[in-house]
């Protein structure tokens, strides 16, 4: 990927990251996991970019980012009361993802190998929850979906999941030997990632404000 385009992608991640933290004191606190996901993505992109330009393998950082993102996304769905307030399902799903990540580590034998199996499982699970959440939001019909932060985040997550699974399948099927194909795929994925980051920025703008609290003596 050209260096200038790489900078554009990092900046595009920085827009929702900084916008989110600036607005967070006035925003609905239930969206905290989403803001942490953006923070994780920003840190991963910056560290990976530095390591790559230093000639160091960034795969361990990628694998650790995957470990963080899956459970945090589940936390976000829990905050949206996807399972209900007192459900144990989020804990079980999070533990399942952690165990799957550890199993992939044991199978790979090293953090320096991309955990494609875990990435596909985690991404598809997130996409399933996101699509189901979108269905819950769509019924009953709402006239202002374009301003519903939950719907925008879920739609972006589904689009990202589709692209991520394709990339991981390329690794598994051995298409990485075709450098021209991988470069084109990486560039296309970066463009889609840029668009998704713009969606995330709009979602942050649409996050509801905190409810005002009145303390009585």
N, C-alpha and C positions, 0 to 999 in steps of 0.2 A: 504494500500500500504506500503511495507517495507520502513523504513526510508532511507536506502541507495539508493533505487531506486528513492525515492522522491527527494533526492539531485541531482541525475543524471538528472532528469527532469528539475529541476530548473537551473542547469548548462547549459542544452541544450537550455533553453530559453535565458540564459545570453549570449550565443555565438552570435546569430544574433543581440541581443540588443546592446552589446558593439561594435561588428563589424560595425553595422549600424551607430552608433554615431561617431565612429572613421573615417569612410569613408564619412560621410555626408557632411563635408565642401567641398569635391571635387565631390560629387554626384549630379545628377539631382535633384533640389529642389522639383520637382513635386511629389517625393516619400516621402515627409515629413509626410503625414498622415499614411503611412505604418510604418514609424519609430515610430510614436506616438502610433500606435497599439501595436507594440512590447514593448514599454515602459509601456503601460497599462497592457499588459499581464505579464510582469516581476514584476510590482508592485503588481498585483493581486495575483500572485503565491507566492511571498515572504510573503505578509501580511496574506494570507490565511493559509500558512504553519505555521506561528507563532501563529495565533489564534487557529488553531486546536490543536497544541501541548500545548497550554495554557488551553485547554478545553472550548474554546469560539466558539460560532456559527459563521462561516465565511460566511453564506448565504447573509447577507446584503452587504458585499464586492463583492460577486459574482453578485448580482443584480445591483449594481452600475457600475461594470465593463461592464455588458451587455448594460447598458444605454449609456456608452461612446463608445463602440466598433461599434455599428450599424451606427450611424451618421458619425463617423470618416471613416469607410469603404466607405460610400457614398461619403464623401469628396475626398477619394482617386480615386474613379471612375470618379468624376468630374474633377480632375486634369489630368486624362488620356483622357479627352474630350469625355467621353462615351456619354454624352447628348449634347455636343456642348458647346461652350464657354459661351454663354449668356443664357443658359436654366435655368428656375426656378424649374425644376424637382428635383434637389438635395435638395433644401430648402423644397419643399413639402414632399418628402420622409422622410427627417430628422424629420420634424415636426410630420409626421404620426407615426414614430417610438417612438418619445417622448410621444405622446398622448397615444399610445398603452401601453407603459411602465407605465404611470400614471394610466391608466385604470386597468392594471393588479395589480398595487399596491392597488387601491381602492377595487378590488375584493378580493385580498388576505388579506387585512386589516393590513398587517405588512411587513416590510422589511425582517423579519426573515424567511419568507416563500419563497422558490425558485419560481421565476417568469417563470415557464416552458412555459406558453402560449406565453409570449413575446419572450422568447428565441427561440422558434420554428419559430415564425413569422419572427423575425429579421434574424435568421440564413438562413431560406429558401429564404428570399429576397436577402440576400447577395450572396447566391449560385446561384440564378437566374441571377443576374447581372454579376457574375463571369463567368458563362457558356456562356452568351451572349457575354461578352467581349472576351472570348476565341474564339468564333466563328468569331468575327471580326478580331482577330489576325491571325486565320488560313486561312482566305481568303483575299488576294491571298496567296497561299501556301508559307511558309517561310522555308528555309533550316536549320535555326539555332534556332529552338524553345527552345532548351535546354539552350540557352543563353539569351532568352527573359525574362527579369525580370517580366514583366506584366503577361506573360503566366504562369510562375512558381508560382507566388503569387496567381493567380486565380485558378490554379489547386489545390494548397494546401488548398485554402479556400473552394473549393467544397468538398474535402476529409474530411476536418474538419467539415463542415456542416453536412455531412451524419452521422458522428459519434456522433456529438452533438445532433442531432434530435433523434437518437436512445436512448441516455442517458435520454433526457427529456421525451420521451415516456415511458421509464421505470418508471420514477417518477409518471407520470400521471396515468399509468395503475396499479400502486401499487406493482410493482415488487421489490420495495425497502425492502419489508419484507423478501425476500430471500437474506440473507446476503452473502452467498457463491456466488450467481450469481452476486450480485452487486460488490463484491470484484474482481471477475474475469473480469467483465466488466470495472471497474475502471482501473485495471492494463492494459487491452488491450487498453483502450483509452489513457492511459499515454504513452504506447509504440508508438501508432500512433501519438500522440502529439510530441513525441521526433523526429520521422521521419520528421514530418511537419516542426519542428524547423530547422532541417538540410536543408530541402528544402528552407526555408526562408533565411538561411545563404547563400546558393548558389545564391538565387535571389538577395541578397544585393551585392554580388560580381559582379553580372551581371548588376547592375544598371548603366546606362550610366553616363559618367562624365558630369559636367556642361559645357555649351557652353562657350568658352572664350569670354570675353567682352573687346573691345578696346575703351577706352575713348579718344576722340580727343578734344583738346583745340581749 
